[in-house]
Structures are given as structure tokens and as C-alpha cells.
Amino acid sequence: MDALGLIEVKGYLAAVEASDAALKAANVQLINMERIRGGYVTVQLTGDVGAVNAAVAAGSEAANQFGVLISKHVISRAHEETHKLLTGNLLEQDEQEKVEEVIQPLQAAEQHEQVQVITNEETTPKEETPKEDVALVPEMTEEKLYSMTVADLRKLAREIHPEQATPNDIKFGKKEYLVSLLAPLIQKG
């Protein structure tokens, strides 16, 4: 299991400098530079234990030269779930399958809708249909949407790309908002 190294600094410039020094010092991989409120940035590294120790030491020294080093830490053998937490891959396998179960029919319906539009343009004039009347997921119900987790609803909303919502609306949307966004895309039944 790989080690995990964290360097927390105040300011983005210091985080870039710390990342650069850490990556040059040892054979490690940069997972993320996570911006936190108040100008704090956490540099997240992974690799072999010795390499991560050397990289964190070098990155911390570089940040310390700016006088903005807040803290540093190395987790020698980080648990698999800890790595998932940092890489954003927290969905369990069964939750991932539930999301895929909903997304695949949507993608197929969108693809079918695009083919129909092309076919209609070649033979007859295209008829305008209101977006609300188009059922993209016939087997999905509003109750099923409510039974999904907020994370799953957000992922589904991102996959469908509703024109009514910005990425921030989806990112910070509560369950009721996300269901109201996705409900018009299911068959009323």
C-alpha cells in the first residue's frame, strides 16, 4: 500500500512551490491541491514511504521559505478507503451500479433521440416537442429518485447535463432541488 503525504500551506503560490519541490525531490505522484477556505491549500502526494517522506520534507521546506507552512503529515500505509477519500472515488460498488443502472437508459434514450432528429430532418420537417414531454427514462419514477442518495443524484444530474442548472447548482443542490431537476426527464406514470 502506498504512503500518503500532506502539506498544508497558506496561499496558492506557496502550494505550487511546495508541490514543485516535492515532485522534484522524489518519485511521488501529486493527487490533488485542494483549496480550503481562508486561503489554505493542502498538497496531497502518494508513493513509496521513503519517497513520500523525502517529498514532504522538501515541499515543507519550500513552503517554509515563504513563511506559510501550516502543517505536514505522512501516513505510512494509508488505508484503501483513505485513498478513495482523497481521489473522490467514494462510491461503493453497489452504489456505482445503481447510478449506472439509471445512466445507461438515459444515454441510450438521448442517443435514440438524436437519431430520430436526423431521420426526421431527412424525410419530413422536424416537429418541435416540449422538453417536459420527452420521457428519457421510462422505468424510473420520482420515488426512485427520492430513494437515491444526494451524491448519486448529483452524479446523475451531471451525466444528463440539464440546461436549467449550472455546475454550482448541482454541486450545492439539496435532494428536493435535484429531484425537481431530474423529474421532468422521467415518464409520468
C-alpha positions as CSV (number, residue, x, y, z in Angstrom):
1,M,0.0,0.0,0.0
2,D,1.3,3.5,-0.9
3,A,2.0,6.2,1.6
4,L,0.1,9.4,1.7
5,G,1.8,12.8,2.2
6,L,0.0,16.0,3.1
7,I,1.4,19.5,3.1
8,E,-0.9,22.3,4.2
9,V,0.1,25.9,3.4
10,K,-1.5,29.3,3.4
11,G,-1.8,30.6,-0.2
12,Y,-1.9,29.0,-3.7
13,L,1.5,30.2,-4.7
14,A,3.2,28.5,-1.8
15,A,1.2,25.3,-2.6
16,V,2.5,25.4,-6.2
17,E,6.1,25.9,-4.9
18,A,5.7,23.1,-2.4
19,S,4.3,20.8,-5.0
20,D,7.1,21.5,-7.4
21,A,9.8,20.9,-4.8
22,A,8.1,17.7,-3.6
23,L,7.8,16.3,-7.1
24,K,11.4,17.1,-8.0
25,A,12.7,15.7,-4.7
26,A,11.3,12.1,-5.0
27,N,9.4,9.7,-7.2
28,V,5.9,10.6,-6.0
29,Q,2.6,11.5,-7.6
30,L,0.5,14.6,-6.9
31,I,-3.0,13.5,-6.1
32,N,-4.5,17.0,-5.7
33,M,-4.0,20.5,-4.5
34,E,-7.2,21.0,-2.5
35,R,-8.2,24.6,-1.8
36,I,-9.7,25.1,1.6
37,R,-11.5,28.2,2.9
38,G,-9.4,31.0,4.2
39,G,-6.7,30.7,1.6
40,Y,-5.5,27.3,2.9
41,V,-4.3,24.8,0.4
42,T,-3.4,21.1,1.0
43,V,-1.0,19.4,-1.3
44,Q,-1.7,15.6,-1.4
45,L,1.0,13.2,-2.6
46,T,1.3,9.5,-2.9
47,G,4.1,7.0,-3.5
48,D,6.5,4.7,-1.6
49,V,7.0,5.5,2.1
50,G,10.6,6.7,1.7
51,A,9.8,8.8,-1.4
52,V,6.8,10.4,0.3
53,N,8.8,11.3,3.4
54,A,11.5,12.9,1.2
55,A,9.0,14.7,-0.9
56,V,7.0,16.1,2.1
57,A,10.3,17.2,3.7
58,A,11.3,19.1,0.5
59,G,7.9,20.5,-0.1
60,S,7.6,21.7,3.5
61,E,11.0,23.4,3.4
62,A,10.0,25.2,0.2
63,A,6.7,26.4,1.8
64,N,8.6,27.3,5.0
65,Q,10.8,29.7,3.0
66,F,7.6,31.6,2.2
67,G,6.7,31.5,5.9
68,V,3.3,30.0,5.2
69,L,3.7,26.3,6.2
70,I,0.8,25.3,8.4
71,S,1.4,21.6,8.8
72,K,2.8,18.5,7.2
73,H,2.0,14.8,7.7
74,V,2.9,11.4,6.3
75,I,0.6,8.4,6.6
76,S,3.0,5.4,6.0
77,R,0.5,2.8,4.9
78,A,-2.8,4.6,4.2
79,H,-5.9,2.5,4.2
80,E,-7.5,2.0,0.8
81,E,-10.6,3.9,1.9
82,T,-8.4,6.9,2.8
83,H,-7.0,6.9,-0.8
84,K,-10.6,6.7,-2.1
85,L,-11.5,9.7,0.1
86,L,-8.8,11.9,-1.5
87,T,-9.2,10.7,-5.1
88,G,-13.0,11.2,-4.9
89,N,-13.8,7.6,-5.7
90,L,-16.0,7.0,-2.6
91,L,-19.0,5.4,-4.3
92,E,-19.3,1.8,-3.3
93,Q,-19.6,-0.8,-6.0
94,D,-23.3,-1.4,-5.5
95,E,-23.9,2.4,-5.4
96,Q,-21.9,2.7,-8.6
97,E,-24.1,0.0,-10.2
98,K,-27.3,1.8,-9.2
99,V,-26.0,5.0,-10.8
100,E,-25.0,3.1,-13.9
101,E,-28.4,1.4,-14.0
102,V,-30.0,4.9,-14.3
103,I,-27.5,6.5,-16.5
104,Q,-27.3,3.8,-19.3
105,P,-31.0,4.1,-20.2
106,L,-30.7,7.9,-20.2
107,Q,-27.7,7.8,-22.6
108,A,-29.5,5.3,-24.8
109,A,-32.6,7.5,-24.9
110,E,-30.5,10.6,-25.7
111,Q,-28.7,8.7,-28.5
112,H,-32.1,7.4,-29.8
113,E,-33.5,10.9,-29.7
114,Q,-30.5,12.2,-31.7
115,V,-31.0,9.5,-34.4
116,Q,-34.7,10.3,-34.6
117,V,-33.9,14.0,-35.2
118,I,-31.5,13.2,-38.0
119,T,-34.0,10.8,-39.6
120,N,-36.9,13.3,-39.3
121,E,-34.8,16.0,-41.0
122,E,-34.1,13.8,-44.0
123,T,-37.7,12.8,-44.6
124,T,-40.1,15.3,-43.0
125,P,-39.8,18.6,-41.3
126,K,-38.7,18.4,-37.7
127,E,-41.6,18.8,-35.2
128,E,-40.8,20.8,-32.0
129,T,-41.8,18.9,-28.9
130,P,-41.6,20.5,-25.4
131,K,-38.7,19.2,-23.4
132,E,-41.0,18.3,-20.5
133,D,-42.9,15.8,-22.6
134,V,-39.9,13.8,-23.5
135,A,-39.5,10.8,-21.2
136,L,-35.9,9.8,-21.2
137,V,-36.1,7.0,-18.5
138,P,-39.4,5.1,-18.8
139,E,-38.6,2.7,-15.9
140,M,-37.6,5.5,-13.4
141,T,-40.1,7.0,-11.1
142,E,-39.9,10.0,-8.8
143,E,-40.0,7.7,-5.8
144,K,-36.8,6.0,-7.1
145,L,-35.2,9.4,-7.5
146,Y,-36.1,10.2,-3.8
147,S,-34.6,6.9,-2.7
148,M,-31.2,7.7,-4.3
149,T,-28.5,9.4,-2.2
150,V,-27.8,13.1,-2.9
151,A,-24.3,12.1,-4.2
152,D,-26.0,9.7,-6.7
153,L,-28.5,12.4,-7.7
154,R,-25.7,14.9,-8.3
155,K,-23.8,12.4,-10.4
156,L,-26.9,11.7,-12.4
157,A,-27.6,15.4,-12.9
158,R,-24.0,15.9,-14.2
159,E,-24.3,13.0,-16.6
160,I,-27.6,14.3,-18.1
161,H,-26.4,17.9,-18.2
162,P,-29.8,19.7,-17.6
163,E,-29.7,23.1,-19.3
164,Q,-31.6,24.6,-16.3
165,A,-28.8,24.0,-13.8
166,T,-25.2,25.3,-13.5
167,P,-22.5,23.1,-12.2
168,N,-22.7,25.0,-8.9
169,D,-26.4,24.5,-8.7
170,I,-25.8,20.7,-9.0
171,K,-22.8,20.7,-6.6
172,F,-24.6,22.5,-3.8
173,G,-28.2,21.4,-4.6
174,K,-30.2,19.6,-2.0
175,K,-32.2,16.5,-2.7
176,E,-35.5,18.2,-3.3
177,Y,-33.9,20.5,-5.9
178,L,-32.1,17.7,-7.7
179,V,-35.2,15.6,-7.8
180,S,-37.2,18.5,-9.2
181,L,-34.4,19.0,-11.8
182,L,-34.5,15.3,-12.9
183,A,-38.2,14.6,-12.5
184,P,-39.2,16.2,-15.8
185,L,-36.9,13.8,-17.6
186,I,-38.8,10.7,-16.4
187,Q,-42.0,9.2,-17.7
188,K,-45.1,10.3,-15.7
189,G,-46.9,7.2,-14.8
